Amino acid sequence: MQTSVSESLSFFYRFGASRALFTWLQFRVFLSDSGWQSRLPEDCRQPGLTVRDTLQNWSDHSAEAELHSLIWVILNIIALLAGSGAMIGALSYSGHEPVNLWLIFGLFAVLPLLLTLFAALGSLLQRSYRSAHSGRVGLVVKVLRLPEQWLPYSRLMVSWSLWQSQSLALLFNVGALAGFFLVALFRDISFGWSSTLIEDTATMVSFFKLFTAPWNMLVSLPADETISATRFFQNQGISVASAGRVWWPTVVMAVLFYGVLPRLLLQQWLAARFRKALSNDISNSGEVERFLNGCQRVTTEAAAAVNEAVAEEQGTKTISVGSKDYCLIGWQNALQNKAVVYQLGLNSWQQDVQWVEETAATVQQPIVIVVDARQTPTGELADCIELMQAQGHSVSVGLLPEVNGDTNSGALRSWQYFVHQHTLEMLKVTELQHD
């Protein structure tokens, strides 16, 4: 059986990106159990299986990780109905005073545009935006009834939740547009504008020309005389009631260009970024190779050669870590010792990155990340190591010996593959001292 990244990705993405995330996290939780090999289905040990078939056999015997369909459908319906309801409420027309254009443009064009720009800016400022939203991952897990074991993988969960939040917001805007046509189909709506501070109609003409510039080639702005005629005052209608009806194409284009299209572009960008992050995590974590090794199947020739070379080197290279020779950093509390200057993986990913950027940058000694062979390498650890390497540090992985003397070969191969993928040196830690 050939280990193939494309086969792995095709398996996880077979039902879409959201299901790919859920299946991947369920897969990682399964491998995080020290006794996962004893729970392997017999179907996974059959000879001649492809990578995808082996993963499919595991999936058939595991608790399926899927979004609670009923809850998700309800959330989508709520978003659509909320948008439609908001538009229907805004279009309430007594027959005397027209619908105020300021209200429609403000709620369904300007406000959605500002929220979209804010969300896009926040997404670009990844660290601060993730920090602000990471606490909401727990709420998402509870609302959608997802496994709590997924909480440590907050980076992927935040990226997914940002994408889905924009999808719901997009449905709100689409619902508003649908609500407009529903009301316009069965009611005669007249639009107008009013202002206490603006007395000069020419000012409003200039404003509307600027506001409608993006679609002027498609839908023309009402004539200057119409703009003037559709001004209304408190408890008074517009001078020519029929003139107010010509505004509806402008209202539709405003909702479409300022509300729907920017939100759609942001939603597609966040979806593409999420898929890239998830694909990188699946491809670079080494978890699929670890699983295949546990199923007693042969990995790719390249991965096998790397494992053999690293295994031979690991058996001969040992270190005794002292505070003057190395900067000792722990991974998920693998080592509780005063020589450890910091523990990665215990706080949020944002806090770890902040520590690396602010404190690790001043370290002069070579850095050793001390791990337990029974632990699992993650994308969060890889990100922190890449930041340290970008700062010019020499980074190694120090493997602690098993307490009972027995090494989990599958977990060890996972670390060996991780070390190779990120151009690191693996060391065997036999003694820890702190002067």
C-alpha positions in Angstrom: 0.0 0.0 0.0 1.5 3.3 -1.1 1.2 6.3 1.3 -0.2 9.1 -0.8 -1.0 12.6 0.3 -3.5 13.0 -2.5 -5.3 9.8 -1.5 -5.4 11.0 2.1 -6.8 14.4 1.1 -9.4 12.8 -1.2 -10.6 10.6 1.6 -11.0 13.4 4.2 -12.6 15.8 1.6 -15.0 13.3 0.2 -18.0 15.0 1.7 -16.8 18.6 1.7 -14.5 20.8 3.8 -16.5 20.9 7.0 -16.8 17.1 7.1 -13.1 16.9 6.3 -12.3 19.0 9.4 -14.6 16.9 11.6 -13.3 13.5 10.3 -9.7 14.8 10.6 -10.1 15.9 14.2 -11.9 12.6 15.1 -8.9 10.8 13.5 -6.4 12.8 15.6 -8.4 12.2 18.8 -8.4 8.5 18.0 -4.6 8.4 17.6 -4.1 10.4 20.7 -5.2 7.4 22.8 -2.2 5.4 23.8 -4.1 2.2 23.2 -5.4 3.1 19.7 -3.6 0.2 18.0 -5.5 -2.4 20.1 -8.8 -0.8 18.9 -7.9 -1.0 15.2 -10.6 -2.7 13.1 -9.6 -6.0 11.5 -10.5 -4.5 8.1 -7.6 -2.1 8.4 -5.1 -5.0 8.5 -6.1 -6.6 5.2 -3.3 -6.9 2.7 -3.3 -4.9 -0.6 -5.5 -2.1 0.6 -5.0 1.4 -0.7 -4.5 4.3 1.7 -8.1 5.5 1.1 -9.5 2.1 1.6 -7.7 1.7 4.9 -8.9 5.1 6.1 -12.4 4.2 4.9 -12.4 1.0 6.9 -11.4 2.9 10.0 -14.1 5.5 9.4 -16.7 2.7 9.0 -15.9 1.4 12.5 -15.5 4.8 14.3 -18.0 7.3 15.6 -18.8 9.3 12.5 -17.7 13.0 13.0 -20.4 15.0 11.2 -22.1 18.3 11.8 -25.4 17.9 13.5 -27.5 18.3 10.3 -30.7 19.4 12.0 -29.0 22.1 14.0 -27.1 23.4 11.0 -30.2 23.5 8.9 -32.0 25.4 11.6 -29.2 27.9 11.8 -29.3 28.5 8.0 -33.1 28.9 8.1 -32.8 31.4 11.0 -30.2 33.4 9.1 -32.5 33.6 6.0 -35.6 34.4 8.0 -33.8 37.0 10.0 -32.6 38.8 6.9 -36.1 38.6 5.3 -37.8 39.7 8.5 -35.5 42.7 8.9 -36.1 43.8 5.3 -39.9 43.3 5.6 -39.9 45.4 8.8 -37.8 48.1 7.2 -40.2 48.3 4.2 -43.2 48.9 6.4 -45.1 51.6 4.5 -48.2 53.3 5.9 -49.2 54.7 2.6 -48.6 58.3 3.8 -44.9 58.6 4.4 -42.6 56.7 2.0 -39.9 54.2 3.1 -36.8 56.1 4.1 -33.9 55.4 1.8 -31.5 56.2 4.7 -32.8 53.3 6.7 -32.6 50.8 3.8 -29.1 51.9 2.7 -27.8 52.0 6.3 -29.1 48.6 7.4 -28.6 46.6 4.3 -25.8 48.3 2.4 -23.5 50.4 4.6 -23.6 48.4 7.8 -23.0 45.0 6.1 -20.1 46.6 4.1 -18.5 48.0 7.3 -18.9 44.6 9.1 -17.4 42.8 6.1 -14.4 45.1 6.0 -13.9 44.7 9.8 -14.0 41.0 9.5 -11.6 41.0 6.6 -9.2 43.3 8.4 -9.4 41.1 11.5 -8.8 38.0 9.5 -5.6 39.5 8.0 -4.4 40.4 11.6 -4.5 36.7 12.4 -3.0 36.5 15.8 -5.2 39.2 17.5 -8.3 38.1 15.7 -7.8 34.4 16.6 -7.1 35.4 20.2 -10.4 37.3 20.3 -12.4 34.4 18.8 -10.6 31.4 20.3 -12.8 31.6 23.4 -15.9 31.2 21.3 -14.7 27.8 20.0 -16.1 26.2 23.1 -19.5 27.8 22.4 -19.4 26.5 18.8 -18.6 23.0 20.1 -21.5 23.1 22.6 -24.1 24.6 20.2 -23.3 22.1 17.4 -22.8 19.2 19.9 -19.2 18.5 18.7 -16.8 16.4 20.8 -15.0 18.4 23.5 -11.8 16.6 22.7 -11.6 18.9 19.7 -11.0 22.0 21.8 -7.2 21.8 21.8 -7.2 22.1 18.0 -8.5 25.7 18.3 -6.5 27.0 15.4 -8.4 25.0 12.8 -11.7 25.4 14.7 -11.3 29.2 14.7 -10.5 29.3 11.0 -13.6 27.1 10.3 -15.9 29.1 12.5 -14.8 32.4 10.8 -15.7 30.9 7.5 -19.1 29.6 8.7 -20.0 32.8 10.4 -19.5 34.6 7.1 -21.7 32.0 5.4 -24.5 32.7 7.9 -24.0 36.4 7.4 -24.2 35.9 3.6 -27.5 34.0 4.1 -28.8 37.0 6.1 -28.0 39.3 3.2 -29.5 37.0 0.6 -32.6 36.7 2.8 -32.9 40.4 3.0 -32.8 40.6 -0.8 -35.4 37.9 -1.1 -37.6 39.7 1.5 -37.4 42.8 -0.6 -38.7 41.1 -3.8 -41.4 39.3 -1.7 -42.8 42.6 -0.4 -42.3 44.5 -3.7 -44.3 41.7 -5.5 -47.4 42.1 -3.4 -47.2 45.7 -2.3 -46.8 49.1 -3.8 -43.8 50.7 -2.1 -42.7 54.3 -2.4 -39.2 55.4 -1.4 -38.0 58.8 -0.4 -35.4 60.6 1.6 -35.5 63.2 4.4 -33.0 65.3 6.2 -32.9 68.0 8.8 -29.4 69.2 8.1 -29.3 68.9 4.3 -31.4 71.7 2.6 -29.7 71.7 -0.8 -31.1 69.0 -3.1 -27.9 69.3 -5.2 -25.9 67.9 -2.3 -28.1 64.8 -2.3 -27.8 64.5 -6.1 -24.0 64.5 -5.8 -24.1 62.0 -2.9 -26.4 59.5 -4.8 -24.2 59.7 -7.9 -21.2 58.8 -5.8 -23.1 56.1 -3.9 -24.4 54.4 -7.1 -21.1 54.7 -9.1 -20.3 51.0 -8.9 -23.4 50.0 -10.9 -24.1 53.2 -12.9 -23.3 51.3 -16.1 -26.0 48.7 -15.3 -28.8 50.7 -13.6 -29.1 54.4 -14.0 -29.7 56.7 -11.1 -33.1 58.4 -11.0 -33.1 61.8 -12.6 -32.2 64.9 -10.6 -35.8 66.0 -10.7 -36.9 62.7 -9.3 -34.4 62.9 -6.5 -35.8 66.4 -5.6 -39.4 65.2 -5.9 -38.9 62.2 -3.6 -37.8 64.3 -0.6 -40.4 64.2 2.2 -41.0 65.9 5.5 -42.3 64.8 8.9 -46.0 63.7 8.6 -46.0 64.6 4.9 -45.8 62.5 1.9 -43.6 63.1 -1.2 -44.9 65.6 -3.8 -45.3 63.0 -6.5 -46.1 59.5 -5.1 -45.3 57.6 -8.2 -41.8 59.1 -8.3 -40.9 57.1 -5.2 -41.4 53.8 -7.1 -38.5 54.4 -9.4 -36.0 53.9 -6.6 -36.4 50.1 -6.2 -33.7 49.2 -8.8 -31.3 51.4 -6.9 -32.2 49.8 -3.6 -31.7 46.3 -5.1 -28.3 47.2 -6.5 -27.2 48.8 -3.3 -28.0 45.7 -1.3 -26.4 43.5 -3.9 -23.1 45.5 -4.4 -22.6 46.6 -0.8 -24.2 43.8 1.1 -24.1 40.5 -0.8 -21.1 40.7 -3.1 -18.4 41.8 -0.5 -19.7 39.2 1.9 -19.5 36.5 -0.8 -15.9 37.4 -1.7 -14.9 37.3 2.0 -16.7 34.0 2.5 -14.9 32.4 -0.4 -11.5 33.8 0.7 -12.0 32.4 4.2 -13.1 29.1 2.8 -10.0 28.9 0.6 -7.8 29.8 3.5 -9.4 27.2 5.8 -9.0 24.5 3.2 -5.3 25.4 2.8 -4.7 25.3 6.5 -6.5 21.9 6.9 -4.8 20.4 3.9 -1.4 21.5 5.3 -2.2 20.0 8.6 -3.3 16.7 7.1 -0.3 16.5 4.8 2.5 17.6 7.2 1.4 16.2 10.6 2.6 12.6 9.9 -0.5 11.3 11.5 -1.6 9.3 8.4 1.8 7.7 8.2 1.7 6.8 11.9 -1.8 5.3 11.4 -0.6 3.2 8.4 2.4 2.0 10.3 0.1 1.0 13.1 -1.9 -1.0 10.6 1.3 -2.9 9.7 1.4 -1.5 6.2 4.3 -0.2 4.3 4.6 3.6 4.0 6.2 5.3 1.0 9.8 4.4 0.3 10.9 7.9 1.1 9.2 7.9 4.5 10.6 4.4 5.3 14.1 5.5 4.4 13.8 8.6 6.5 12.5 6.6 9.5 15.4 4.1 9.3 18.0 6.8 9.0 16.5 8.8 11.9 16.1 5.7 14.0 19.7 4.8 13.6 20.9 8.3 14.4 18.6 8.5 17.4 20.1 5.4 19.0 23.6 6.9 19.1 22.9 10.6 19.8 22.3 11.4 23.5 22.4 14.6 25.4 22.5 15.8 29.0 20.7 19.1 29.1 22.0 21.8 31.3 20.9 25.4 31.5 24.2 26.8 30.2 24.3 24.6 27.1 20.8 24.5 26.0 17.5 26.4 26.3 15.1 23.7 27.4 11.4 24.1 26.3 8.8 21.5 27.1 5.9 20.3 25.0 2.5 19.9 26.8 4.2 19.3 30.1 6.2 16.4 28.9 8.9 17.3 31.5 8.2 19.0 34.8 11.6 20.4 35.8 12.9 23.8 36.8 15.3 23.7 33.9 12.3 24.1 31.5 12.0 27.8 30.7 8.5 27.5 29.1 5.8 24.9 28.4 4.4 25.0 24.9 1.0 23.6 24.3 -0.5 24.3 27.8 -1.7 27.8 27.0 -3.5 29.1 23.9 -1.7 29.0 20.6 -1.7 32.8 20.6 0.1 32.9 23.9 2.7 30.5 22.7 3.3 32.5 19.6 3.6 35.7 21.6 6.1 34.1 24.0 8.2 32.8 21.0 8.2 36.2 19.4 9.0 38.2 22.5 11.1 35.9 24.7 12.5 33.2 22.6 14.0 35.8 20.3 16.5 36.8 23.1 17.7 33.2 23.7 21.4 32.6 22.9 21.7 28.8 23.4 20.5 26.1 21.0 16.8 25.3 21.7 15.7 21.8 22.6 12.0 21.0 22.5 11.6 18.1 25.0 8.8 15.7 24.1 7.4 12.4 25.3 7.5 9.6 22.7 3.8 8.9 23.6 2.8 12.4 22.6 1.6 13.5 19.2 3.2 16.3 17.1 0.7 19.0 16.0 0.5 21.9 13.6 0.7 24.3 16.6 4.1 22.9 17.6 5.3 23.1 14.0 4.3 26.8 13.8 6.2 27.7 17.0 9.3 25.8 15.7 9.1 27.6 12.4 9.0 30.9 14.2 12.1 29.9 16.2 13.9 28.9 13.0 13.0 32.1 11.4 14.7 33.9 14.3 17.9 32.0 13.5 17.7 29.5 16.3 19.1 26.0 16.1 16.1 23.9 17.2 16.2 20.2 18.1 13.6 17.7 19.4 14.7 15.9 22.6 12.9 12.6 23.1 12.3 11.5 26.7 12.7 7.7 27.3 9.6 5.7 28.1 9.0 5.3 31.8 8.6 1.6 31.5 11.3 1.1 29.0 8.9 0.2 26.2 8.8 2.6 23.2 5.6 3.0 21.2 7.0 2.4 17.7 4.1 4.1 16.0 4.4 7.3 18.0 8.1 7.2 17.6 7.8 7.0 13.8 5.3 9.9 13.9 8.0 12.1 15.7 10.7 10.9 13.2 8.5 11.9 10.3 7.8 15.2 11.9 11.5 15.9 12.5 12.3 15.1 8.9 9.4 17.3 7.5 10.7 20.4 9.5 14.4 19.8 9.1 15.1 19.2 12.7 17.6 17.1 14.7 16.2 14.4 17.0 18.1 13.9 20.2 17.7 11.3 23.0 17.5 12.9 26.4 19.0 10.6 29.0 19.7 13.1 31.8 18.4 16.5 32.8 20.4 18.8 35.0 19.9 22.4 36.1 23.0 24.2 37.4 
